[in-house]
Amino acid sequence: MKNEDIRNLRRAEIFKAAIECFNENGYYKTSVDMICARAAITKRGLYYHFKSKDELFIELFHYRGRQYFEHIADFINNVEDPLEKIRMFVGRGSQFIRRNEDFLRFFVEFMIVGARNPVIGAVLKAHYDSSIDNFKKLLRCAIDAGKMIDHDIQQTAQAVFISSMGMFFTFYTLSPPFNLLKQHNYDIEVILRSVCTGQEL
């Protein structure tokens, strides 16, 4: 096995241990010692890969975020219809969340920490900006294809993003007596239908 492969495998093992610790104890109560014990690695070994707990926390967010978007891209890249591509973007995202609830819980923790930690907050802001820009591109393609009316795509992208954030927090704070992901997909469909052309309603 190549050194790079070994390094990536070890980082993945640390990420797995870290997300379990962060989800069980929260960011502030999770120590580097806890993560090392869970990952069966020395502190020196962990610091070889990550300079601090903050860096590990942020890299874990990027690592799992890439997995999320790569999962979606595997499906939507082969879809021609721009409106179907948007629906698949939302639907496949929900499927990923349903199968990776540990990431959903971690993402909520990341947002909570980001509200107090300016470094984490800046990472969240960059994620927000990127997410909005990517969704706006999908909306613009649908408009150009005549599938949607020309509208304020910034506001539509924001509505979808805010709905998603609300779903994340509701999942872990209210335990609603209904299928939250199904409700979320319905909410997004309502938003999209409001800007579709007549023949697409």
C-alpha positions in Angstrom: 0.0 0.0 0.0 1.3 3.4 -0.9 2.2 5.9 1.8 -0.5 8.3 0.6 -3.1 5.5 0.8 -1.9 4.6 4.3 -2.2 8.3 5.3 -5.7 8.6 3.9 -6.8 5.4 5.6 -5.4 6.6 9.0 -7.1 10.0 8.6 -10.4 8.3 7.8 -10.0 6.2 11.0 -9.4 9.4 13.0 -12.4 11.1 11.4 -14.6 8.1 12.3 -13.4 8.3 15.9 -13.8 12.0 16.1 -17.3 12.2 14.7 -18.4 9.6 17.3 -16.8 11.6 20.1 -18.2 14.9 19.0 -21.7 13.5 18.6 -21.6 11.8 22.0 -20.0 14.6 24.0 -20.3 17.8 22.0 -17.3 19.8 20.7 -16.4 21.5 24.0 -16.5 18.3 26.1 -14.6 16.2 23.6 -10.9 16.1 24.3 -8.0 15.1 22.0 -7.3 12.3 24.5 -10.9 10.9 23.9 -10.4 10.9 20.2 -7.0 9.3 20.4 -8.3 6.5 22.6 -11.2 5.9 20.3 -8.9 5.9 17.2 -6.2 3.8 19.0 -3.6 6.4 18.1 -1.1 8.4 20.1 -1.4 12.2 20.5 1.8 12.5 18.5 0.2 10.4 15.8 -3.0 12.5 15.7 -1.0 15.8 15.7 1.0 14.5 12.7 -2.3 14.6 10.8 -4.0 17.6 12.5 -2.4 20.5 14.3 -5.3 21.0 16.7 -8.8 19.9 17.7 -10.1 23.0 15.8 -8.3 21.8 12.6 -9.6 18.3 13.0 -13.1 19.6 13.6 -13.0 21.7 10.4 -11.3 19.0 8.3 -13.9 16.5 9.4 -16.6 18.9 8.3 -15.0 19.3 4.8 -14.4 15.5 4.5 -18.0 14.6 5.2 -19.3 17.5 3.2 -17.3 16.2 0.2 -18.8 12.8 0.6 -22.3 14.4 0.6 -21.8 16.4 -2.6 -19.9 13.6 -4.4 -22.9 11.3 -3.6 -25.3 13.8 -5.2 -23.0 14.5 -8.2 -22.8 10.8 -9.0 -26.5 10.9 -9.8 -27.2 14.4 -11.2 -24.3 14.6 -13.6 -26.0 12.1 -15.8 -29.4 13.9 -15.8 -30.2 16.1 -18.7 -33.5 17.8 -17.6 -32.5 20.8 -15.4 -35.7 20.6 -13.3 -35.3 16.9 -12.7 -31.6 17.6 -11.8 -32.8 20.0 -9.1 -35.3 17.5 -7.7 -32.7 14.8 -7.7 -30.3 17.2 -6.0 -32.7 17.5 -3.1 -33.9 13.9 -3.1 -30.5 12.3 -3.2 -29.3 14.7 -0.5 -32.2 13.5 1.7 -31.2 9.8 1.0 -27.6 10.5 2.0 -28.8 12.2 5.2 -31.1 9.3 6.0 -28.2 6.8 5.7 -25.7 9.1 7.4 -27.5 10.5 10.5 -24.1 10.8 12.3 -23.2 13.5 9.8 -26.5 15.3 10.3 -25.9 15.3 14.1 -22.3 16.5 13.5 -23.4 19.3 11.2 -25.8 20.6 13.8 -23.0 20.6 16.4 -20.8 22.4 13.8 -23.4 25.1 13.4 -23.8 25.5 17.1 -20.0 25.9 17.7 -19.9 28.2 14.7 -22.2 30.6 16.4 -19.6 31.3 19.1 -16.3 30.5 17.4 -15.4 33.0 14.6 -13.0 30.5 12.9 -15.7 27.8 12.6 -18.2 30.6 11.8 -16.1 31.6 8.8 -16.0 28.0 7.5 -19.8 27.9 7.8 -20.1 31.2 5.9 -17.9 29.8 3.1 -20.1 26.7 3.0 -23.2 28.8 2.9 -21.9 31.0 0.0 -20.8 27.9 -2.0 -24.1 26.1 -1.4 -26.1 29.2 -2.5 -23.9 29.6 -5.6 -24.2 26.0 -6.6 -28.0 26.0 -6.3 -28.3 29.2 -8.2 -26.5 27.6 -11.1 -29.1 24.8 -11.2 -31.9 27.4 -11.1 -30.3 29.4 -13.8 -30.1 26.3 -16.1 -33.8 25.6 -15.4 -34.7 29.2 -16.3 -32.6 29.1 -19.5 -34.3 25.8 -20.5 -37.7 27.4 -20.1 -38.6 25.1 -17.1 -38.8 28.0 -14.7 -39.9 31.6 -14.9 -37.2 34.2 -14.6 -37.1 35.1 -10.9 -34.9 36.1 -8.0 -32.7 33.0 -7.9 -30.8 34.3 -4.9 -34.0 34.3 -2.8 -35.1 30.9 -4.0 -31.7 29.4 -3.2 -31.8 31.0 0.2 -35.3 29.6 0.9 -34.1 26.1 0.0 -31.0 26.5 2.2 -32.9 27.9 5.2 -35.5 25.1 4.9 -32.7 22.6 5.0 -31.1 24.2 8.1 -34.5 24.2 9.8 -34.9 20.5 9.0 -31.5 19.7 10.6 -32.3 21.4 13.9 -35.9 20.1 14.0 -34.5 16.5 13.6 -32.5 16.7 16.7 -34.5 19.0 18.9 -38.2 18.2 18.5 -38.3 14.5 17.4 -41.5 15.3 15.3 -44.2 12.6 15.0 -43.9 12.5 11.2 -41.4 11.8 8.5 -39.2 14.9 8.6 -37.3 14.1 5.4 -40.5 13.5 3.5 -41.8 16.8 4.8 -38.6 18.6 3.8 -38.9 17.2 0.3 -42.5 18.5 0.2 -41.4 21.9 1.3 -38.8 22.1 -1.4 -41.2 20.9 -4.0 -43.6 23.7 -3.0 -40.8 26.3 -3.4 -39.8 24.9 -6.8 -43.4 24.8 -8.1 -43.9 28.4 -7.2 -41.3 29.4 -9.8 -42.0 26.8 -12.5 -43.5 27.8 -15.8 -47.2 26.9 -16.3 -46.6 23.7 -18.2 -44.3 22.4 -15.4 -46.8 22.8 -12.6 
